[in-house]
């Protein structure tokens, strides 16, 4: 039964994937399996596979057919009902709302502190009057980044509703699912009001699965240590809660059957209160099957329980397959269940068994972590040994006790004080451990074939270890594959879409060098205390660093900070937190501006070189020369920009920073300019740059303009575009095409379809 159930579950999802991406392969698989059905003796298994594939593809087809939109882009005015996922963060309000039978992702900028307080009182089912605009969610504008449009589409949401006016009404829609969500929100609010900010954040995460109020810095430290899963409700938490409740019920004199029946009712209710995310639901379903087995005097194996949970997920919402929580939860559970039969039986001591479970979890999850987060933690293998018992046997039970003794004020105050102190100590140790070197391995996002190889090698290593055979050759292959994924065989120039700013990545072939020209950034305006967001968007941490890590970059050999404007170096401080830098190149005097001075102060151990006209270097057959500045001391302004000439892939490149007409004239008079093949247009295509004289001298075949989508400066200006067109220059623009990639030997490609 186990074999057939497992085959049918896996094949259903394979059918769904094949239909979604490679429909013709589905037909090939069905034909092959059909032939095997007639040739193989195990006809029942092959018949099961054929049926599962047909059901999987048919259900996927129905799912995609049903999830269609009738709305159109443009102005929107009408009533919407709050459905789920409300967020009030500073001056930002987000929610999933419904109108006319369709769901929308609502975005609204809060105007006043009083309005923020009013919005916090809203519940699911409340009706709002909205005037705004329906727009398509954004695709990823840089390669291998999170695709928000696809994320929403898989939830049946095709539009963002950007509200210009939001009015609360007295209307309310009553539904059972809204009642559970409102009860959960009420508990979250009560915890927030009844405990310190720090303790409330942990309790909300550990008991109700809401991490929104945890400190962004602390959450990042847990990620770095590879133990962030402890802050999300998972099978560990569900099993612990179930065990505690079951033990209490038995001690109170309840029979095992009655206690199991109570838990069969309790678990789904708790899963709903805990946010009903895939790991929670998976653990709840498996727990219910175990307790149902107690009631019926029949023991179900872990693999059967896991497969049943997978089947229920598929028929409920097959697109859940693409959610990282689902992938991690089911993959790690599957690996532990299979290993427990042979591998874990070898280890009887608590420490060695815990170490083995930690290794299985991290190793099984590694390909998923590489694909979604571009790195995985190796130190998590050891930190799990420390933190899992700490959370399982101390912090999590104490959070539950604090919740239970809440009505008894003296006892509540005493318990809360103990918990506060424990979390303070835990964060201090976490901060200390997070400073250890080599916490994570940055792998980049593996491509399709590399991902298949990682998965195959993972299975082989498990198989060989379980059969007591040498795994060393496969470990070596695994490490070599990581190195291959990180190392580009071909050189690349990537104009990263950092909005209104510049950031250009140059990768030399075979990992000979990774250079970055500028970091991008944005001007940050000071807000009132109530309007400040907990984790506001930043070019560095949200665009630049993920783009570099997706490319497998954990260290940059050279970083050129062309001048001191925020849109060129504003993201530097976020960059230095995540990426090691060997050498910074700047102009002398640029540090006279505050932003450059702060950037340099943030990395006191990094080597700094002041560039001057005439400096040159070669690497891996590629040539670079500094054309500007000529003066030894500047002020970090536009015309003090570092201008680089390069010969890459036998083509002549010109990177101009924010050079304007006066700077262009100076270079022309010095005779430093010649024809080039590809030019990065100065100052984002402003009319103050790229004069006719400059274009006649450079005569580029291709021009790249880095600027923000619908930016407030109107870049690129029409005059500049007309001048380039008159020169018969092909134009690439990051505002219209996203990141612009040039691969050695292949040419240009864009992230977005023009």
C-alpha positions, 0 to 999 in steps of 0.5 A: 500500500505504501508503495502505491500511495507514494507513487500516486502522490508523486506522479500527481504532482509530476503530472501537474508540473509537466502540464504547467511547463512541458505539456508534450512531455506529459504525452510522452510519459503516458505513452511510455508508461502505457507501453510498460503496462503491457510489457511489465508484470506489475500491471496494477502499478503502471495502471496507477501511474497512468491514472495519476498522471491523467488525474494530475494533468486534468486537475491542473488544467481545470485549476488553470481554467477556473482561475481566470480574470474578468477585470481589466486594467484602469480606474476602479471605484467600488466596494471591496471585502477584506478577505485575508492577510491584513498588514499595517506596517507604518504608513503601509496598509496591505490586504487581500480583498474581494470584489465581484467574485475576484480577489485583488492585492490591495495597497494603500499609503496611510495618511495620518496616525489616526487613520493607522489606528482605525485600520488596525481595528479592521477585520476580515469581512469588513467592507471598504469603499475604494477609489484607485487603479487596477494594475498588473503585479510586477514581474521580476525585473532582475534575473532569478529573483522573486516573481510577485506576479506569478506568486499572486497568480498561483493564488488566483490573484491577477491584479493589484489594487492601488488605492488612492482613497480608502473609506471604512463602512459599517458593513460586514460580511459574515463567513466562517473562515472570516471568523477564524481569521478574526479570532486569530487576529484578536489573539495576536492583538491581545498578545501584543498588548499584554507582553513586551514588544520582544516577547510578543513577537516571539509568542506570536511567531511560535504560537500563532505563526505570525512573524510580522512583529519580529525584529528584521535584524534578529530574523536575519540572524536566525536565517544566517545560523540556519535555524529560522525554521524554529520561528515558524510553526512546523511539525516540531511545534504541532507534535509538541503541542499534541504531546502536551495536550495528550499527556494532560488528558491522559493524566486527567483520566481520559481514555486514550481513544477519547484523548485521540478523538479530542485531538482530532478535533483540536488539531485542525482548529489550531492549524487554522488559528496558526495561519493554515500554512502548508507546514502547519497543515501538513503536520496537523493532517499527519497528527490527525491520522496518527490519532485516528489510528489510535481510535481505530486500533490501526497504526499508520506509517509515517510515509502513509500519513505524509502521502495522504497529506500530499494528496489532500493538498493536491486536490485542495490547491495543487499550486501549493507545490510551488510554495517554498514552505510546502517544498521544505516541509514535505521534503524534510519530512520525507527524508527523515521518515525514510532514514528513520527505518535504516539510518537513524536506527544505528544511533541510539544516543540522544546527541548522535541521533539529533546530529543525524536528524539535523544533517538529514534535514539540512542536506535534504533541504539544501537544493530547495534553499539553493533555488529559492535563497541562493545559499544554505547554512552549514553551521545550522548542522551544529546550531540546531543541536543547541537551539532545537532543545532550547525552543522545544523544551524551554522557550515554546512551553514557557510561551504556552504557559504564559498564555495560559496564566495570562488571567492571573495577573501576579503569576502572569507578571512573574512568568512574563519577566522570566520569559523576557529575560530568556529571550534577551539572553537568546538574542545575545547568544544569537547575535554572538554566533551570527558573527562567526565566519563561514556561516553559509555557502552562497551557491547561486540559483542552480539552473534546471539541469544543475538542480536535477543533478543536486537532487540526484546526488542527494538521493545517491548520498543517502542511498550509499550511506544507508547501505554502508558504502563510501559516499566520498566520491559523491560528496566530492561531486556535490562540492564540484557541482556547487563550484560549477554553479557559482563559476560562470563559464562565460563572461557577463555584463549585467546592468542591474535594474536598481530603479532610478540609479546605476549598478553594473556587474562585470563577471570575467570568464571562469571566475577570474574576477567579479567587478561592480560599478556602483551599487544603486540606492535611493534617497531616504526621506525622514518620516514621523515615528508612526509612519516608519515601517518595520522593514522598509524596502531598500535597494541594497538588501531587496535588489542588489544583494539578492541579485548578486547571490543568485549569481553565486557571488559572495565576494567582489574583487573590485567595486567602483564608486563613481561619485557620491550621489545616493542613486549610485552608492546609497546601497553600499552599506547594505552590500557590505553587510552581505558581500565581501569586498576586496578593493574599493575604487573612488575619486580623491575628494569624494569623501567630502560628501557625507554619504561617501564618508559614511560608506567608507566608514562602514567598511574600515578594513576594505582596501581603498584606491583613489583612481586617476586618469590613465590607470589601467589593468588587465585580467583574463584577457580583458582590458580596463582603463580609467579615462576620468577624472583627470584632477587629483581632487574633486567634490564627488559631483556628476562631472567628477564621475569615474569614467571607465573604458573597457575591452570585453569580449573583443568589444569596446565599452564605455561606462560614464557614471553621471558624466554631464556635458561639461565633463564630456567636453573635457574628455573630448578636448583631452583626446581621450575618447574614441569610437565604442561599440557599447556605451552606458549613457551618462546621467540616466539619459538626462538632457544635460548629458550625451551631447551631439558632439559626444555622440559623434565622437563615441558613435556607439552601436548600442546604448544602455540607459539605467533609469527607474520606471516612471521616475519623477525626473522624466529620464530618459529625456526625449532629446537624448532618445532622439539624438541616439536614434538619429545616430542609429544607435540601438537603445536598451532601457532598464525602465522598460526591459528590466535588467540588461544582460550581455553574455560573452559570445552570445550578446544581449538579452533582457529580463522583461519582454519589451 
